[in-house]
Amino acid sequence: MKDKLVIGGRELKNRLFIGTGKFSNNRIIPDVIKKSGAEVITVALRRIDFGSAEENMLNYIPEDCILMPNTSGARNADEAVRIAKLARASGCGNWIKIEVISDNKYLLPDNFETVKATEILAKDGFVVLPYMSPDLMAAKRIKEAGAAAVMPLGAPIGTNKGLKTKELVKIIVDEISLPVIVDAGLGKPSEAAECMEIGVAAVLVNTAIATAGNPAVMAEAFKLAVKAGRKAYLSGCGTTNEFANASSPLTGFL
Amino acid sequence: MYLILNGSKKEIAEKTTIKELLLQMGLEPEKVVVEHNYNVAAKEYWDNTVLKDKDKLEILKFVGGG
């Protein structure tokens, strides 16, 4: 069965995307990426602190991966556009994860500014993947603005709470003809599978892998869960019933 | 003369180019991104862009992020 995911003209084999924040040691990241099978990797862009020896993340990401810089730190569309253009100037491609946040407690994205940034960057030739609160009308606007995918959150960033927005994400999956990627909040592989079972195209996981006891093994667990959930979705899940329905014949008893 | 480099004052020699500054700072030019007076400074211009007194320069790199 051919099951393609194409984003920005790139055919992806793996529906798990991973982030690179919060790892206790960046040197394990190449192994995490390998075990996860992820082809799309997120990074952030920051000022160099000349007083610290902080390493450049590019040293740890294989060159055949698609780099998806985020615009974290942006509080409005103009700042997101500024960061996106700088990220592209690195020569590492034209994918961008728009992240516009001004709420410091829950880190919920600003859908209005995200739509604006999407329009500007899509017109400028970026492959735009906007992180968003799961709202159908915002997803429609983001699609009209030229996004390559929409990325609704499952739960607030870094909470590991799982797919708390399931009903709203499912509506977006049903109504929006773009890949829907659940980004943020997933804490366990079963929750990634839950996303895939409702027809989500891919998931983006960072904290759950980075803060696991063994991040490389957890990355592999997420990879398998994403594959399992996708297969379940493609196979067509059975219906749920209110009352019991015996699986064994109800005749011929001893 | 001096620059405002990543928000702080930095003394530099006259006629320093962006490329020369990066090398003086011990950076790997292929792995950083530069904004010069609020405009993206494309890598192909680093050799020829001479920095001027009070220019604002941001030098950035990729770090871990989700």
Interface residues (C-beta under 8 A of the other chain):
Chain A: G19 T20 G21 K22 F23 N26 I29 T42 V43 A44 L45 R46 R47 I48 D49 F50 E54 N56 M57 L58 N59 L67 P69 N70 S72 R82 K85 L86 A87 R88 A89 S90 G91 C92 I157 G158 A184 L204 N206 T207
Chain B: N6 G7 M25 L27 E28 E30 K31 V32 V33 V34 E35 V40 A41 A42 K43 E58 I59 L60 K61 F62 V63 G64 G65 G66
